[in-house]
Amino acid sequence: MIKNKKIVAFLFNKFLSETTREKTEKIILKIAIFSFFIHLAIIYIMKFNFIDYPANSELLKNPISAIYTPFSFILIYEVYLLIYYLPKSFTTYITKQYEIITLIIIRKLFKDLAALELTENWFEIKGDLQFTYDLVASLLLFYLIFLFQKHGKQKAITEENSKPIIEKFVENKKLIAVILLPLFFVMAFYTLVDWSAGISMSSSKLPTFESINNLFFDQFFTVLILVDVVLLLISFFYTDQFHKIIRNSGFIISTILIRMSFGVSGLISTILIVVAVLFGLAILTIHNKYEKNL
């Protein structure tokens, strides 16, 4: 048992320490900048017909859509941060889930911005309408996440009196984080290889945008649901308080709603995401009121 704890501690300090986080941040940012210029170069090479590849992908038509690629790498870093914060703060871990889905919407906005049809029939064009929905949703989500973080900090203060229990729970969360890191890396690598293999250069068929936008993250949130369930079950060893059980259960429901948004498109998908974050905020707000009355 002691040996296993040492192995977990070693792996955690090796891959999820503050030093590793800073190094990872610098590497991802460099890759993001480099990928932006590569994507931009490909767009202009095709625009001036330097290569004969008649692809009709929305990501290869307008220079603005090149911003989509570096945002994808920023999202990868956000996934790493989610795992990094898991043992440190449960609410920060949930906040990262909300930030990731919001950044996915922001990333989509850059693609939609490049394809806008600026006409008098704005509200009759499906693409322009979806852009409007996503634009409003991103602002609303930004504010909801701010409120969630604010209430999360209040909760963190109330837990200072139960440090011994928290420390035991943290050890279990470190083990989960150490398992999640290679799992998500393998998932991301497999998704990239599988997607690349699906591109036929001879027939110039590229995957649809919806499949690209949901790439990796539909499976990612499926795994997060399972992780949230495991955290809920482990929490029973350390507390039987009703409001904490409801809080953790509510976060699972919130994650499920986000996962469901990948299975639909258009306004329904956007509504599911907003409702998921709104539900999580409501759960945390009510939980904090319980804490104040104890």
N, C-alpha and C positions, 0 to 999 in steps of 0.2 A: 504494500500500500504506500509506504513512504517512498519507495523507488519510483512508483508511478507518479506520485505527486512531483517528484524532482524532474521527471521527464516532461511533464506538462508545464512546469515552471520554466524549464530550459527552452522548450519550444515557443512558449508564450513570449518570453523575453527576447528570443531570437527574431521572431516574425511580427510581434505585435507590441513592441516597445515604442517609446516616444522617438528614439533615434531611428528605428526602422520606418516609422510613420513619416518622419521628415525626409528620409532618403526616397521613400516610395513616392511622396508628393512631388519631389523634384524630377524624378524619372518620368512620372506620368505627364507632368506639365511639358517636359521637353518633347515627349512623344506626341502629345496633343498638338503642339505648335508645328512640329514636323509634318504630321498627318494633314494638317490644314493646308499647308503649301503643296503637298502632294496631290490632295483632292482638287485644289485650285488649278494646278498644272494640268491634270487630266481633263478638267472641264474645258480649258482653253485649247488643249491639243485637239480635242474632239470638235470644238467650235470652229476652229480654222482648218478642219479636215486634214490634219497631219497624219491621222490614222483613219482607216475606213472601218468603222464599227458603229453601225446604225442603231445604237441602244436608245430606248425611249424612257429610261429611268428619270424620275423627277429630280434625282440627286445629281444628275450629270448635265443639267440644262442651264442653270443659273449660278453665277459665282457665289451668291448669298447662301445657297444650299451647302457650300463647302464648310460652313460653320457646323453643320451636322456632325461631321467626323470628329473634330476635337471634343465636342460635347459628349460623344460616345466614350471617349477615354476619361473624361471628367466623371462620367457615371461609373466607370470601372473603379476609379479612386473612391467614389462615394460608397461603393459596395465594400471596399476595404475598410473605410471608416466605420461603416455599420458594424463590421466584425470587431474592429478595434474598440468601439465604445460599448459593446455588449457586456463585458464584465464590469465596466465602470459605472454605467447608469442605464437602467432599464428604459426610462423615459427618453433618454438620448438615443438609445437603440431604436425605439419606435419612431422618434423624430426623424432619424436617418431614413427610415422606410418612406416617410412622407416626403422628405426632401428628394429622394430618388425618383418617386413617381411624378413630382412636380417638375424636376429637371427633364424627365422624359417628355412631358408636355411642352416645356420650353424648347427642347431640341426639335420637336415636331413643328413648332411655330416658325423656326427658321426655314424649314422646308416649305411650309405653307406660304410664308412671306414671299418666297421666290416665285410662287405660282399664282399669286393673287390676280384676279381679273378686276381692275378698277373701272367699273361701269356703274350706270345708274341702277342696274338690277342687282345690287349687292346682296339683298336678302332673298334673291331667287336663285343664286348660284350656290350649289352645295359646298364647294371648296371654300368660298368666302364666308359662308355661314359657320362652317366648322372652325375656321380661323377665329371668328368672333367668339364662339363658345370657348375655345381654348384660351384665348386672350383674357377673357373675363375670369375663367376658372383659375388661371395662373395667378392673377392678382388676389383672388379670394383665398386660394391655397397658401399663398405667401403670408397673408394676414392670419389665417388659422394656425399655421405653423408657429408664428410669433406668439400667439396666445398659448399654444400647447407648450412651448418652451418656457414661457412665463409661469404657467401652472406647474410645470415639471420641476422648476427650481424651488417653488414653495414646498412641494412634496419632499424634495431632497433634504430640506432643513428639518422636517419633522421626523426623518428617519435616523437622525444623528444619535438618538438614545438607544438604538437597537443595533449597535455596531457588531457585537459578537455574532449575532444571527446573520447579519449582512455579509460578514467576512466568510462564513461557511457557504453561503449562497454564491458569492463571488468565485470561490474555488471551482464550483460546478460550472459556472458560466465561462470560466477560463478554459475548461476542458472542451465545452461546446464550441468556443471560438477557435481553438486549435484544430478541431475537426472540420469546422466550416471553411477555414481558409483554403486548404488544398482541395476540398470538395468544389467550391465555387471556381477555383482556378481550372480544375479539370472540366467543369461544365462549360466555362467560357471558351476554353481551348477546343473542346469537342464541337461546340456550336459554331465557332469560327471555321473549323475544318469542314464541317458538314455543309455550312452555307457556301463556302468557297467551291466545294465539289459540285454544288447544285447549279453553278453558273456555267452555261455552255457558251464558250467563246465562238464556236462555229455557227450557232444559231442566234447569237446575240440576245438571248433571253435572260433577263435579270429578274430576281425575285420581286414580287410586288412590294410597294412601300410599307403596307401594313405588316407584312411578314418581317421586314427589316426592323420596323419600329418596335415590334414585340420580341425581336430576337433576344434570346437568353433570359429576358426579364420575366416572361411568363413562367418558365421553370424556376427562376430565382425566387419569385414570390410564393410558389408552391412549396419550396423548401422552407421558406420563412414561416409559413403556416405550421409546418411540422415542428420547427424549432420553437415557436411560440407555445405549442401544445406541450412540448417537453419541459419548457420553462414553467408552465402552469403546474404540471404534475410535480416537478421538483419543489416548487414553492410550498406544496402541501406539507413537506417535511419541516418547514420553518415557520409556517403561520397557518392558522385556521380561521383568521379574521374574514368575515363575510365580504367586507368592502374591497379587500385586496384580491380575493378570488374573483369577484365581479370585475374589478379593474383589469386583471390579466386575461379573463375570458373576453372582455370587451375589446381588448387589443387584438385578440385572435380574430374576432368577427370583423374588425376594421381591416386586417390584413387579407381576409378572405374576400371582402368587397373589392379591394384593390386588385386581387388576382382575377376576380370575375370581370373586371373592366377590360382585360386583355382578350376575353372571349367574345366581346361585342365591339361595335364601332360607332362612330358618330357621337351624337349628343348623349346617348345612353351611357357610353363609356366614360364621358366627361362627368356626368352626373354621379355615377358610381364612385369615382375617385373623390369628388367633393364630399359626398355623403360619408365615405369611409373616414376621411380626416375629421369631419364634423362630429361623427359618432365617437371617434377616439378622444376628441377634445371634451365632449360632453361627459364621457366616462371618467376622464381624469379630473374634471372640475367637481363632479359629484363625489369622487373618491377623496379629494382634498377636504371637502366639507365634513366628511366622516372623520377624517384625521383630526380636524380642529375640535371636534366634539368629544374626543377620547380623553 
